[in-house]
Amino acid sequence: MTDENSPTEDTFEKRRLAQETKNERQVWYFLAYFLFGIHFIAFVMIYAVRHAK
């Protein structure tokens, strides 16, 4: 008989949730850097076009 909440399954679940949280945080960081980079490039291009001779 296997207990539904055995210590090994509980530990595995906690590890999985911790890894999932870490991965989700990395995705948000990637998205933030990506959006910042896109806007930075857009502003540089707008500046270049407006100040071109």
N, CA, C and O atoms as a CHARMM CRD file, in Angstrom:
* protein
*
  212
    1    1 MET  N      0.83800  -1.18100   0.00000 PROA 1      0.00000
    2    1 MET  CA     0.00000   0.00000   0.00000 PROA 1      0.00000
    3    1 MET  C      0.88800   1.25200   0.00000 PROA 1      0.00000
    4    1 MET  O      1.87000   1.35200   0.73600 PROA 1      0.00000
    5    2 THR  N      0.50500   2.17900  -0.84100 PROA 2      0.00000
    6    2 THR  CA     1.23800   3.43700  -0.86800 PROA 2      0.00000
    7    2 THR  C      0.35700   4.54200  -0.31200 PROA 2      0.00000
    8    2 THR  O     -0.79500   4.71300  -0.71200 PROA 2      0.00000
    9    3 ASP  N      0.91900   5.26600   0.59900 PROA 3      0.00000
   10    3 ASP  CA     0.21200   6.40600   1.17200 PROA 3      0.00000
   11    3 ASP  C      0.20300   7.53800   0.14500 PROA 3      0.00000
   12    3 ASP  O      1.21200   7.79900  -0.51000 PROA 3      0.00000
   13    4 GLU  N     -0.92800   8.19900   0.01000 PROA 4      0.00000
   14    4 GLU  CA    -1.05000   9.25200  -1.00200 PROA 4      0.00000
   15    4 GLU  C     -0.11500  10.42600  -0.71400 PROA 4      0.00000
   16    4 GLU  O      0.39600  11.04800  -1.64600 PROA 4      0.00000
   17    5 ASN  N      0.11100  10.73000   0.53700 PROA 5      0.00000
   18    5 ASN  CA     0.98900  11.82800   0.91900 PROA 5      0.00000
   19    5 ASN  C      2.24900  11.29500   1.59200 PROA 5      0.00000
   20    5 ASN  O      2.58600  11.69300   2.70700 PROA 5      0.00000
   21    6 SER  N      2.92500  10.41200   0.91700 PROA 6      0.00000
   22    6 SER  CA     4.14900   9.86300   1.48500 PROA 6      0.00000
   23    6 SER  C      5.23300  10.94700   1.47500 PROA 6      0.00000
   24    6 SER  O      5.16300  11.88300   0.67900 PROA 6      0.00000
   25    7 PRO  N      6.21900  10.82800   2.34100 PROA 7      0.00000
   26    7 PRO  CA     7.27000  11.85500   2.42700 PROA 7      0.00000
   27    7 PRO  C      8.01200  12.06300   1.10500 PROA 7      0.00000
   28    7 PRO  O      8.36000  13.19600   0.77300 PROA 7      0.00000
   29    8 THR  N      8.25700  11.00200   0.35400 PROA 8      0.00000
   30    8 THR  CA     8.99800  11.16800  -0.89500 PROA 8      0.00000
   31    8 THR  C      8.16400  11.92600  -1.92600 PROA 8      0.00000
   32    8 THR  O      8.68600  12.78500  -2.63700 PROA 8      0.00000
   33    9 GLU  N      6.87300  11.61100  -2.00800 PROA 9      0.00000
   34    9 GLU  CA     6.01500  12.33000  -2.95700 PROA 9      0.00000
   35    9 GLU  C      5.86300  13.78300  -2.54100 PROA 9      0.00000
   36    9 GLU  O      5.84600  14.67900  -3.38600 PROA 9      0.00000
   37   10 ASP  N      5.75100  14.01900  -1.22500 PROA 10     0.00000
   38   10 ASP  CA     5.61300  15.38100  -0.73100 PROA 10     0.00000
   39   10 ASP  C      6.87400  16.19000  -1.04000 PROA 10     0.00000
   40   10 ASP  O      6.78800  17.34200  -1.46300 PROA 10     0.00000
   41   11 THR  N      8.03600  15.58800  -0.83000 PROA 11     0.00000
   42   11 THR  CA     9.29900  16.25600  -1.12300 PROA 11     0.00000
   43   11 THR  C      9.41300  16.53300  -2.61900 PROA 11     0.00000
   44   11 THR  O      9.83000  17.61500  -3.03200 PROA 11     0.00000
   45   12 PHE  N      9.03900  15.54800  -3.41800 PROA 12     0.00000
   46   12 PHE  CA     9.09600  15.72500  -4.86800 PROA 12     0.00000
   47   12 PHE  C      8.18000  16.85500  -5.30000 PROA 12     0.00000
   48   12 PHE  O      8.55400  17.66600  -6.14600 PROA 12     0.00000
   49   13 GLU  N      6.98800  16.91700  -4.73100 PROA 13     0.00000
   50   13 GLU  CA     6.02500  17.96900  -5.08500 PROA 13     0.00000
   51   13 GLU  C      6.55100  19.34300  -4.68800 PROA 13     0.00000
   52   13 GLU  O      6.42000  20.30000  -5.45100 PROA 13     0.00000
   53   14 LYS  N      7.15000  19.45000  -3.49600 PROA 14     0.00000
   54   14 LYS  CA     7.70600  20.72800  -3.06000 PROA 14     0.00000
   55   14 LYS  C      8.85100  21.15300  -3.97800 PROA 14     0.00000
   56   14 LYS  O      8.97000  22.32700  -4.33000 PROA 14     0.00000
   57   15 ARG  N      9.69800  20.18400  -4.36500 PROA 15     0.00000
   58   15 ARG  CA    10.79800  20.49100  -5.27600 PROA 15     0.00000
   59   15 ARG  C     10.27600  20.94900  -6.63300 PROA 15     0.00000
   60   15 ARG  O     10.80000  21.89300  -7.22400 PROA 15     0.00000
   61   16 ARG  N      9.24100  20.27100  -7.12000 PROA 16     0.00000
   62   16 ARG  CA     8.66000  20.61800  -8.41800 PROA 16     0.00000
   63   16 ARG  C      8.05600  22.01500  -8.38500 PROA 16     0.00000
   64   16 ARG  O      8.23000  22.79100  -9.32500 PROA 16     0.00000
   65   17 LEU  N      7.34300  22.33800  -7.30300 PROA 17     0.00000
   66   17 LEU  CA     6.74900  23.66700  -7.17300 PROA 17     0.00000
   67   17 LEU  C      7.82700  24.75000  -7.07700 PROA 17     0.00000
   68   17 LEU  O      7.68000  25.82600  -7.65800 PROA 17     0.00000
   69   18 ALA  N      8.89900  24.46900  -6.35100 PROA 18     0.00000
   70   18 ALA  CA     9.99200  25.43700  -6.23600 PROA 18     0.00000
   71   18 ALA  C     10.63700  25.67400  -7.59600 PROA 18     0.00000
   72   18 ALA  O     10.92700  26.81500  -7.95600 PROA 18     0.00000
   73   19 GLN  N     10.86300  24.60100  -8.35300 PROA 19     0.00000
   74   19 GLN  CA    11.46100  24.73400  -9.68000 PROA 19     0.00000
   75   19 GLN  C     10.51700  25.48100 -10.61600 PROA 19     0.00000
   76   19 GLN  O     10.96100  26.30600 -11.41400 PROA 19     0.00000
   77   20 GLU  N      9.22900  25.20000 -10.52500 PROA 20     0.00000
   78   20 GLU  CA     8.25000  25.87900 -11.37500 PROA 20     0.00000
   79   20 GLU  C      8.21300  27.36900 -11.06500 PROA 20     0.00000
   80   20 GLU  O      8.11700  28.18700 -11.97900 PROA 20     0.00000
   81   21 THR  N      8.28800  27.73100  -9.78600 PROA 21     0.00000
   82   21 THR  CA     8.31200  29.13900  -9.38800 PROA 21     0.00000
   83   21 THR  C      9.55700  29.81700  -9.92600 PROA 21     0.00000
   84   21 THR  O      9.49600  30.94300 -10.42000 PROA 21     0.00000
   85   22 LYS  N     10.69400  29.12600  -9.83000 PROA 22     0.00000
   86   22 LYS  CA    11.94700  29.68600 -10.33700 PROA 22     0.00000
   87   22 LYS  C     11.86400  29.88700 -11.84700 PROA 22     0.00000
   88   22 LYS  O     12.28400  30.92600 -12.35600 PROA 22     0.00000
   89   23 ASN  N     11.32800  28.90800 -12.56300 PROA 23     0.00000
   90   23 ASN  CA    11.20400  29.02200 -14.01300 PROA 23     0.00000
   91   23 ASN  C     10.27400  30.16500 -14.39100 PROA 23     0.00000
   92   23 ASN  O     10.54700  30.90400 -15.33700 PROA 23     0.00000
   93   24 GLU  N      9.17500  30.31300 -13.65600 PROA 24     0.00000
   94   24 GLU  CA     8.22700  31.38800 -13.95300 PROA 24     0.00000
   95   24 GLU  C      8.88600  32.74900 -13.73000 PROA 24     0.00000
   96   24 GLU  O      8.67300  33.67900 -14.50800 PROA 24     0.00000
   97   25 ARG  N      9.67600  32.86400 -12.68100 PROA 25     0.00000
   98   25 ARG  CA    10.37900  34.12000 -12.40900 PROA 25     0.00000
   99   25 ARG  C     11.36200  34.42500 -13.53600 PROA 25     0.00000
  100   25 ARG  O     11.48600  35.57700 -13.95200 PROA 25     0.00000
  101   26 GLN  N     12.05900  33.41100 -14.03200 PROA 26     0.00000
  102   26 GLN  CA    12.99300  33.61900 -15.13100 PROA 26     0.00000
  103   26 GLN  C     12.27400  34.06600 -16.39700 PROA 26     0.00000
  104   26 GLN  O     12.79100  34.90200 -17.13900 PROA 26     0.00000
  105   27 VAL  N     11.09400  33.52400 -16.65300 PROA 27     0.00000
  106   27 VAL  CA    10.31400  33.93300 -17.82100 PROA 27     0.00000
  107   27 VAL  C      9.91900  35.39700 -17.70300 PROA 27     0.00000
  108   27 VAL  O      9.99800  36.13500 -18.68500 PROA 27     0.00000
  109   28 TRP  N      9.49600  35.83100 -16.52200 PROA 28     0.00000
  110   28 TRP  CA     9.12000  37.24100 -16.33500 PROA 28     0.00000
  111   28 TRP  C     10.32300  38.15100 -16.49500 PROA 28     0.00000
  112   28 TRP  O     10.19900  39.22600 -17.08200 PROA 28     0.00000
  113   29 TYR  N     11.49800  37.74900 -15.98600 PROA 29     0.00000
  114   29 TYR  CA    12.70900  38.54900 -16.17400 PROA 29     0.00000
  115   29 TYR  C     13.05700  38.65900 -17.64500 PROA 29     0.00000
  116   29 TYR  O     13.39000  39.73800 -18.13400 PROA 29     0.00000
  117   30 PHE  N     12.97800  37.53100 -18.35300 PROA 30     0.00000
  118   30 PHE  CA    13.27700  37.54700 -19.78200 PROA 30     0.00000
  119   30 PHE  C     12.32600  38.48300 -20.51700 PROA 30     0.00000
  120   30 PHE  O     12.75500  39.27100 -21.36000 PROA 30     0.00000
  121   31 LEU  N     11.03000  38.39700 -20.19800 PROA 31     0.00000
  122   31 LEU  CA    10.03500  39.25600 -20.83500 PROA 31     0.00000
  123   31 LEU  C     10.31000  40.72800 -20.53400 PROA 31     0.00000
  124   31 LEU  O     10.21000  41.57100 -21.42500 PROA 31     0.00000
  125   32 ALA  N     10.65500  41.04200 -19.29200 PROA 32     0.00000
  126   32 ALA  CA    10.93800  42.42800 -18.91600 PROA 32     0.00000
  127   32 ALA  C     12.14800  42.96600 -19.67100 PROA 32     0.00000
  128   32 ALA  O     12.10000  44.07400 -20.20600 PROA 32     0.00000
  129   33 TYR  N     13.23500  42.19400 -19.72100 PROA 33     0.00000
  130   33 TYR  CA    14.42500  42.63700 -20.44800 PROA 33     0.00000
  131   33 TYR  C     14.13300  42.77400 -21.93600 PROA 33     0.00000
  132   33 TYR  O     14.59700  43.72200 -22.56900 PROA 33     0.00000
  133   34 PHE  N     13.37900  41.85100 -22.49800 PROA 34     0.00000
  134   34 PHE  CA    13.03800  41.89000 -23.91200 PROA 34     0.00000
  135   34 PHE  C     12.23700  43.15100 -24.24100 PROA 34     0.00000
  136   34 PHE  O     12.55300  43.86300 -25.19400 PROA 34     0.00000
  137   35 LEU  N     11.20300  43.42000 -23.44700 PROA 35     0.00000
  138   35 LEU  CA    10.37400  44.60300 -23.70700 PROA 35     0.00000
  139   35 LEU  C     11.17200  45.88900 -23.50800 PROA 35     0.00000
  140   35 LEU  O     11.02000  46.83500 -24.28100 PROA 35     0.00000
  141   36 PHE  N     12.01300  45.93400 -22.48700 PROA 36     0.00000
  142   36 PHE  CA    12.85600  47.10400 -22.27900 PROA 36     0.00000
  143   36 PHE  C     13.77800  47.30500 -23.47800 PROA 36     0.00000
  144   36 PHE  O     13.93600  48.42700 -23.96100 PROA 36     0.00000
  145   37 GLY  N     14.38200  46.23100 -23.95400 PROA 37     0.00000
  146   37 GLY  CA    15.29300  46.32500 -25.09800 PROA 37     0.00000
  147   37 GLY  C     14.59300  46.79700 -26.35700 PROA 37     0.00000
  148   37 GLY  O     15.12600  47.63300 -27.08600 PROA 37     0.00000
  149   38 ILE  N     13.40300  46.27200 -26.62300 PROA 38     0.00000
  150   38 ILE  CA    12.64100  46.68500 -27.80300 PROA 38     0.00000
  151   38 ILE  C     12.32500  48.17400 -27.73100 PROA 38     0.00000
  152   38 ILE  O     12.47300  48.88500 -28.72500 PROA 38     0.00000
  153   39 HSD  N     11.89300  48.65300 -26.57100 PROA 39     0.00000
  154   39 HSD  CA    11.56300  50.07100 -26.44100 PROA 39     0.00000
  155   39 HSD  C     12.80900  50.94700 -26.54600 PROA 39     0.00000
  156   39 HSD  O     12.77200  52.01500 -27.15600 PROA 39     0.00000
  157   40 PHE  N     13.88900  50.50100 -25.96100 PROA 40     0.00000
  158   40 PHE  CA    15.13600  51.26100 -26.04900 PROA 40     0.00000
  159   40 PHE  C     15.57300  51.40700 -27.50100 PROA 40     0.00000
  160   40 PHE  O     15.93100  52.49900 -27.94100 PROA 40     0.00000
  161   41 ILE  N     15.54300  50.29800 -28.24300 PROA 41     0.00000
  162   41 ILE  CA    15.91300  50.34700 -29.66000 PROA 41     0.00000
  163   41 ILE  C     14.96000  51.25500 -30.43000 PROA 41     0.00000
  164   41 ILE  O     15.39200  52.02600 -31.28700 PROA 41     0.00000
  165   42 ALA  N     13.66700  51.16800 -30.12900 PROA 42     0.00000
  166   42 ALA  CA    12.68400  52.01100 -30.81800 PROA 42     0.00000
  167   42 ALA  C     12.97400  53.49300 -30.55300 PROA 42     0.00000
  168   42 ALA  O     12.93000  54.29700 -31.48400 PROA 42     0.00000
  169   43 PHE  N     13.26900  53.86900 -29.30600 PROA 43     0.00000
  170   43 PHE  CA    13.55000  55.27000 -29.00700 PROA 43     0.00000
  171   43 PHE  C     14.83400  55.73800 -29.68500 PROA 43     0.00000
  172   43 PHE  O     14.89800  56.87200 -30.16000 PROA 43     0.00000
  173   44 VAL  N     15.84500  54.89600 -29.73900 PROA 44     0.00000
  174   44 VAL  CA    17.08200  55.25200 -30.43600 PROA 44     0.00000
  175   44 VAL  C     16.80500  55.45300 -31.92400 PROA 44     0.00000
  176   44 VAL  O     17.32400  56.39300 -32.52600 PROA 44     0.00000
  177   45 MET  N     15.99800  54.58900 -32.51700 PROA 45     0.00000
  178   45 MET  CA    15.67700  54.72700 -33.93800 PROA 45     0.00000
  179   45 MET  C     14.85000  55.99600 -34.19300 PROA 45     0.00000
  180   45 MET  O     15.08000  56.69700 -35.17800 PROA 45     0.00000
  181   46 ILE  N     13.90300  56.28900 -33.31900 PROA 46     0.00000
  182   46 ILE  CA    13.11400  57.51200 -33.45700 PROA 46     0.00000
  183   46 ILE  C     14.03700  58.73200 -33.36100 PROA 46     0.00000
  184   46 ILE  O     13.91300  59.67300 -34.14500 PROA 46     0.00000
  185   47 TYR  N     14.95200  58.71200 -32.40500 PROA 47     0.00000
  186   47 TYR  CA    15.89600  59.82200 -32.26400 PROA 47     0.00000
  187   47 TYR  C     16.74400  59.96200 -33.53000 PROA 47     0.00000
  188   47 TYR  O     16.94200  61.07100 -34.02400 PROA 47     0.00000
  189   48 ALA  N     17.23600  58.85400 -34.04800 PROA 48     0.00000
  190   48 ALA  CA    18.06700  58.88600 -35.24400 PROA 48     0.00000
  191   48 ALA  C     17.30800  59.43400 -36.44800 PROA 48     0.00000
  192   48 ALA  O     17.86000  60.21600 -37.22200 PROA 48     0.00000
  193   49 VAL  N     16.06600  59.03700 -36.61200 PROA 49     0.00000
  194   49 VAL  CA    15.27100  59.48800 -37.75300 PROA 49     0.00000
  195   49 VAL  C     14.94800  60.97900 -37.61500 PROA 49     0.00000
  196   49 VAL  O     15.00600  61.71600 -38.59900 PROA 49     0.00000
  197   50 ARG  N     14.61700  61.41600 -36.42500 PROA 50     0.00000
  198   50 ARG  CA    14.23500  62.81900 -36.23500 PROA 50     0.00000
  199   50 ARG  C     15.41700  63.76500 -36.33500 PROA 50     0.00000
  200   50 ARG  O     15.24500  64.94100 -36.65400 PROA 50     0.00000
  201   51 HSD  N     16.62300  63.26100 -36.06400 PROA 51     0.00000
  202   51 HSD  CA    17.80100  64.11800 -36.08800 PROA 51     0.00000
  203   51 HSD  C     18.66400  63.87500 -37.32600 PROA 51     0.00000
  204   51 HSD  O     19.77700  64.39500 -37.41000 PROA 51     0.00000
  205   52 ALA  N     18.18100  63.11400 -38.25900 PROA 52     0.00000
  206   52 ALA  CA    18.93400  62.87800 -39.48200 PROA 52     0.00000
  207   52 ALA  C     18.89100  64.13400 -40.35200 PROA 52     0.00000
  208   52 ALA  O     17.90900  64.87600 -40.33900 PROA 52     0.00000
  209   53 LYS  N     19.95100  64.35800 -41.09700 PROA 53     0.00000
  210   53 LYS  CA    19.97600  65.53700 -41.98200 PROA 53     0.00000
  211   53 LYS  C     19.45800  65.18200 -43.34700 PROA 53     0.00000
  212   53 LYS  O     19.40200  66.04000 -44.22800 PROA 53     0.00000
